[in-house]
Every structure is written in structure tokens, then in C-alpha cells.
Amino acid sequence: MTDKLLLILDKEARQTDAEGIWPARSIQALRDSGLMGLTLPADAGGGGAGMRQFAEAIEKIAAHCASTAMIYLMHVCGANMIAASSSPRRAELVKTMTAGKAVATLAFSEKGSRSHFWAPVSRASSNSGSTILNCEKSFVTSAGHADFYVVSTGAIGAKSPIDSTLYIVEKNAPGLESKGAWNGIGLRGNASGPMSIRNCHVDDNARLTNEAEGFKAMMEIVLPWFQIGSAAVSIGIAEAAFAGTVAHTTSARFEHLNESLASALARLARMRLAIDSSRAYLDHTLLRIEKGAPDAMLFVLGSKATAAEMALAGTDEAMRACGGAAFSRDLSVERNFRDARAASIMAPTTDALYDFIGKAVAGLPLF
Ligand SMILES: Cc1cc2nc3c(=O)[nH]c(=O)nc-3n(C[C@H](O)[C@H](O)[C@H](O)COP(=O)(O)OP(=O)(O)OC[C@H]3O[C@@H](n4cnc5c(N)ncnc54)[C@H](O)[C@@H]3O)c2cc1C
């Protein structure tokens, strides 16, 4: 990751947040730096990087611009799903993404099943050899900006709520429409607005999984990349808040006492320990994945939950340590505070992760 790239992210971050605009210049800088293909298979021209290298890269991006990091995370999830598919177009699509010519994203969450993305309420149908998609997606990062949408929908003739299939829908596909602007309190550059897919006819080349095998692909391919990336984004945001808090509390002075804001020392210590603990948990998770340990998935679930909780608490400490200067938006820690809130309600939400982890440790079925 070059200093030039980080400088561009820094330069764009404030305006991206203030105006709530998709950060085209920052994404162009990611394209130019070769990061769009970082995790794609080397045999298909990609960078072949594993989750550890990805986590290091996205944490740095998030510390400079969390909106850009979330757009990148959704791209990596979508791109890896496309690369893992048996679509006849796989090689061509991977080549396009590796060259930085396409941004991918996930269109999983639906109005009907809300944060339970694993159970889409939409159903695909078929007519004279073509498949027809009709879905109301509630949140799609990079809506209207992405080139490749990885779309989930109930399988044709689905028997259970988790019988789904994944498809790639390209940006100009008839029936694909963005349904409104994004005005989130944080990650304001994400363009994570709703989209509808109406009467969209796709052929077999668009199929990323076999019929009714979408759930398996979401859990085994997409989820690990999303969880690890989301944990790293939370850690990056918390690191930025920590740096901002150190800078402010060591420079602002009580002139009548000739002291800096020494009252913040315990807050700084708590933030530091919490960030380091979260990073240690993520490192342990990555080790379990690298070793192929049977309990790796339990840690994958925990990594996003622990990092999201840490970033909520850490950015709250930052706001309190920096006082009115942060509240009145003079400092970037207030952006970190708002950005940090997304991870806990992005699916699987922290509540849902606690539910899954609780079931797993109690020996109960997850679904
Ligand atoms: C910034 C941002 C970007 C996003 N980008 C994308 C994207 O690119 N693609 C995509 O598909 N989706 C995306 N989403 C959607 C996201 O993953 C969630 O689906 C969405 O935030 C859920 O919001 P909701 O109001 O529907 O939640 P609800 O499902 O209504 O949940 C409300 C609350 O209920 C809790 N809850 C739900 N189920 C349980 C349970 N079983 N046990 C305990 N508590 C529970 C939740 O934790 C939450 O606190 C994005 C969301 C945000 C905020």
C-alpha cells in the first residue's frame, strides 16, 4: 500500500463524509494500485493474497476512509464469490476485476427478511429457458456505482427459506434500479441504498451457484471474507479514533494549570488495550483459518462481533476524551464514532452473531 494512495484517501475522506458522496477518486486510486484483484486467484491473474494480507490492507484503508474500506470490502466479497463460481464467464469476469475495470458488490439483504440475509423472501422463476429475477433489496453498497451485483434470491421452487441461488447481474441489466439516495449517519460515502430487480431475465451464464446452493456459498465463501474484512475495518476505525484522541489530548491545554488533558490517560489506556485485544483475536482467527482448524468458523463469527463491540466502545471513549471539540465536529473522531456504528448492525448483526455463537457452544443447530 503506497503513501500516495493513503494521501488520496485522507484528502477525500472529509468531503466524502460531509457530502455523502460515493468516493470515486479514492476508488480510482484503489484501482490504480492493483488492489481490486488482490484476493483473486493467481491462476486467473489475481494477486492471490490470503485473508491475512487482505485484513492488513483493509485495516489501513479504514483508518483513512471507512466508507472507501466498506466499498472495498463488498467488492472483495463479491469478487471472491464470482471467482469461486463455475460460471462459464468466470475467467473473463475475474480478468476485468483484476485489471481494476469493475467494482463488485453484494445485493443480499431484502426488505422482507431484513438482516436475515440467509433467507431471501424473493423467488426466481423460469420461462422458456430463461430465469427471471424479482427482488427488493434493502441495502446495497455501491448501489448505482458497482459494475457487478452478486444477487441472492430464493431458488426456483424453493422448499425452505434458505434454498437460495446466487447470480451476477451487471450494471446495465434491464430491471435493475437504484431506489433512492443514501443518507446514513456513518459510512456516508457508501451509497448503500435500496435497489429493485424487476422482471430481470438472466441466462445460465449469470448463475454463480447451482440451483438452491446459494446458502452454502454465502456461508462458506462470502461470509469468511466479510467477517474478517469487517473486523479489520472496525479495528482500522478504532485506530484512527485512538490516534485522533492522542493528538488532541496531548496538545489541548488547561492554561491555568499548565497541563494537557491528563484526565484522558485512563481512556487512552483502555482504548489501546481494547484495540490490541481485538487485533489479537483477529490474528488468532487467521491462524485457525490458516491451519484449517475445525473450530475456525466459530472464531470467524466472533471476530466481527468482538471488533464491532470494541469499535463502538473505543470511539465512545474517544468522544468523551475529546469533549466539546469532538462533539462540535472539530475533530475527525466524530466521523470515526459514526462510522463505527455500522458494523454491529450489518448482517450478520452482532445480536445474530451472539445467537449463532451461543447455539454453537451449546451444541444446538445454527439454523
Ligand atoms: C452501511 C451499510 C451497508 C450495507 N451494505 C450492504 C450490502 O452491500 N449488501 C447487503 O446485502 N446488505 C447491506 N447492508 C444491510 C445489512 O447487512 C443489514 O441487512 C441491515 O443493516 C439490517 O437492517 P434492518 O433494519 O433490516 O435490521 P433488522 O433485521 O430489522 O434488525 C433490527 C435489530 O434486530 C436485531 N436482530 C435481528 N435478528 C436478531 C436475532 N435473531 N437475535 C437478536 N437480535 C436480532 C438486529 O441485530 C438489529 O439490532 C448494509 C447495511 C448498512 C448499515
The ligand as an SDF file (V2000), in Angstrom:
LIG
                    3D

 53 58  0  0  0  0  0  0  0  0999 V2000
  -23.6750    0.8610    5.9080 C   0  0  0  0  0  0  0  0  0  0  0  0
  -24.4140   -0.3590    5.4970 C   0  0  0  0  0  0  0  0  0  0  0  0
  -24.0230   -1.0360    4.3490 C   0  0  0  0  0  0  0  0  0  0  0  0
  -24.6950   -2.1790    3.9390 C   0  0  0  0  0  0  0  0  0  0  0  0
  -24.3250   -2.8090    2.7870 N   0  0  0  0  0  0  0  0  0  0  0  0
  -24.9830   -3.9280    2.3620 C   0  0  0  0  0  0  0  0  0  0  0  0
  -24.6320   -4.5660    1.1470 C   0  0  0  0  0  0  0  0  0  0  0  0
  -23.7270   -4.1460    0.4180 O   0  0  0  0  0  0  0  0  0  0  0  0
  -25.3150   -5.6750    0.7870 N   0  0  0  0  0  0  0  0  0  0  0  0
  -26.3110   -6.1910    1.5540 C   0  0  0  0  0  0  0  0  0  0  0  0
  -26.8720   -7.2230    1.1700 O   0  0  0  0  0  0  0  0  0  0  0  0
  -26.6830   -5.5940    2.7110 N   0  0  0  0  0  0  0  0  0  0  0  0
  -26.0390   -4.4780    3.1340 C   0  0  0  0  0  0  0  0  0  0  0  0
  -26.4140   -3.8500    4.3080 N   0  0  0  0  0  0  0  0  0  0  0  0
  -27.5370   -4.3920    5.0740 C   0  0  0  0  0  0  0  0  0  0  0  0
  -27.1070   -5.0570    6.3800 C   0  0  0  0  0  0  0  0  0  0  0  0
  -26.2770   -6.1630    6.1550 O   0  0  0  0  0  0  0  0  0  0  0  0
  -28.3380   -5.4630    7.2000 C   0  0  0  0  0  0  0  0  0  0  0  0
  -29.1250   -6.3340    6.4570 O   0  0  0  0  0  0  0  0  0  0  0  0
  -29.1530   -4.2620    7.6000 C   0  0  0  0  0  0  0  0  0  0  0  0
  -28.3230   -3.3000    8.2260 O   0  0  0  0  0  0  0  0  0  0  0  0
  -30.2340   -4.7090    8.5580 C   0  0  0  0  0  0  0  0  0  0  0  0
  -31.0500   -3.5810    8.8740 O   0  0  0  0  0  0  0  0  0  0  0  0
  -32.5800   -3.8490    9.2720 P   0  0  0  0  0  0  0  0  0  0  0  0
  -33.1620   -2.5610    9.6900 O   0  0  0  0  0  0  0  0  0  0  0  0
  -33.2290   -4.5910    8.1750 O   0  0  0  0  0  0  0  0  0  0  0  0
  -32.3270   -4.7840   10.5480 O   0  0  0  0  0  0  0  0  0  0  0  0
  -33.3710   -5.7100   11.3150 P   0  0  0  0  0  0  0  0  0  0  0  0
  -33.2810   -7.0930   10.7870 O   0  0  0  0  0  0  0  0  0  0  0  0
  -34.7010   -5.0650   11.3520 O   0  0  0  0  0  0  0  0  0  0  0  0
  -32.7180   -5.7380   12.7650 O   0  0  0  0  0  0  0  0  0  0  0  0
  -33.0240   -4.7740   13.7700 C   0  0  0  0  0  0  0  0  0  0  0  0
  -32.3570   -5.2070   15.0640 C   0  0  0  0  0  0  0  0  0  0  0  0
  -32.8430   -6.5060   15.4350 O   0  0  0  0  0  0  0  0  0  0  0  0
  -31.7380   -7.3280   15.7530 C   0  0  0  0  0  0  0  0  0  0  0  0
  -31.9640   -8.7490   15.4160 N   0  0  0  0  0  0  0  0  0  0  0  0
  -32.2830   -9.2590   14.1940 C   0  0  0  0  0  0  0  0  0  0  0  0
  -32.2980  -10.6080   14.2650 N   0  0  0  0  0  0  0  0  0  0  0  0
  -31.9850  -10.9470   15.5250 C   0  0  0  0  0  0  0  0  0  0  0  0
  -31.8330  -12.1870   16.2160 C   0  0  0  0  0  0  0  0  0  0  0  0
  -32.0110  -13.3750   15.5930 N   0  0  0  0  0  0  0  0  0  0  0  0
  -31.4980  -12.1530   17.5390 N   0  0  0  0  0  0  0  0  0  0  0  0
  -31.3410  -10.9780   18.1770 C   0  0  0  0  0  0  0  0  0  0  0  0
  -31.4710   -9.7790   17.5770 N   0  0  0  0  0  0  0  0  0  0  0  0
  -31.7870   -9.7580   16.2720 C   0  0  0  0  0  0  0  0  0  0  0  0
  -30.6040   -6.8090   14.9080 C   0  0  0  0  0  0  0  0  0  0  0  0
  -29.3580   -7.1590   15.4770 O   0  0  0  0  0  0  0  0  0  0  0  0
  -30.8380   -5.3180   14.9290 C   0  0  0  0  0  0  0  0  0  0  0  0
  -30.2240   -4.7510   16.0490 O   0  0  0  0  0  0  0  0  0  0  0  0
  -25.7680   -2.6820    4.7140 C   0  0  0  0  0  0  0  0  0  0  0  0
  -26.1660   -2.0020    5.8780 C   0  0  0  0  0  0  0  0  0  0  0  0
  -25.5070   -0.8550    6.2660 C   0  0  0  0  0  0  0  0  0  0  0  0
  -25.9550   -0.1430    7.5170 C   0  0  0  0  0  0  0  0  0  0  0  0
  1  2  1  0
  2  3  1  0
  2 52  2  0
  3  4  2  0
  4  5  1  0
  4 50  1  0
  5  6  2  0
  6  7  1  0
  6 13  1  0
  7  8  2  0
  7  9  1  0
  9 10  1  0
 10 11  2  0
 10 12  1  0
 12 13  2  0
 13 14  1  0
 14 15  1  0
 14 50  1  0
 15 16  1  0
 16 17  1  0
 16 18  1  0
 18 19  1  0
 18 20  1  0
 20 21  1  0
 20 22  1  0
 22 23  1  0
 23 24  1  0
 24 25  2  0
 24 26  1  0
 24 27  1  0
 27 28  1  0
 28 29  2  0
 28 30  1  0
 28 31  1  0
 31 32  1  0
 32 33  1  0
 33 34  1  0
 33 48  1  0
 34 35  1  0
 35 36  1  0
 35 46  1  0
 36 37  1  0
 36 45  1  0
 37 38  2  0
 38 39  1  0
 39 40  1  0
 39 45  2  0
 40 41  1  0
 40 42  2  0
 42 43  1  0
 43 44  2  0
 44 45  1  0
 46 47  1  0
 46 48  1  0
 48 49  1  0
 50 51  2  0
 51 52  1  0
 52 53  1  0
M  END
$$$$
